[in-house]
């Protein structure tokens, strides 16, 4: 069974930084795209970015709202993906989910973590 | 303002059929697959439909998806109380080079 477990959320001041981690169970982690999606309190889903799989050169793509401030990385040896959040703003307050594609060839996000809350406030 | 447009709410009585629509453009729905997610209160989203009309294993066939041009729809038949949730459409947007979501539709089972 595929499981995703996020960690690293918390309270941070505006302008601060935080690093989120997502540990995945299961084999052949390198076959899968890994996404980050966030949800502000009471709001809808917002795509943050993704790491493509090994076959697609681990290309990283970001939403315009976070490009230049957030960085996605992955460590296939540890079945983990990371989200470095820098220059945080109050509007970055959200639950951050990591998600994995359903299969290696479909792009629907079939597996989600439980989410980790990031609160940006002074 | 979401790139994909959904009605904020929908409702139906148990046993009825309800349809949730999602409107986009040529750069997203018009040229890429559509996905639908269900989010129950205080839980992570769940993939309901991928590839416009495919159901992952375990998703009941009461849920069906369709796409026409730059719009897509999610239909739920035989409505049940446990279907009360938020529903989101999503697609890749070639212009934005990113995944885009609809604003979500809150489904109420009367």
Interface residues (C-beta under 8 A of the other chain):
Chain A: X35 X37 X44 X45 X46 X47 X49 X50 X61 X62 X63 X64 X97 X99 X102 X106 X107 X108 X109 X110 X112 X113 X114 X115
Chain B: X2 X33 X35 X37 X39 X44 X45 X46 X47 X49 X50 X51 X56 X86 X88 X90 X92 X96 X97 X98 X99 X100 X101 X102 X103 X104
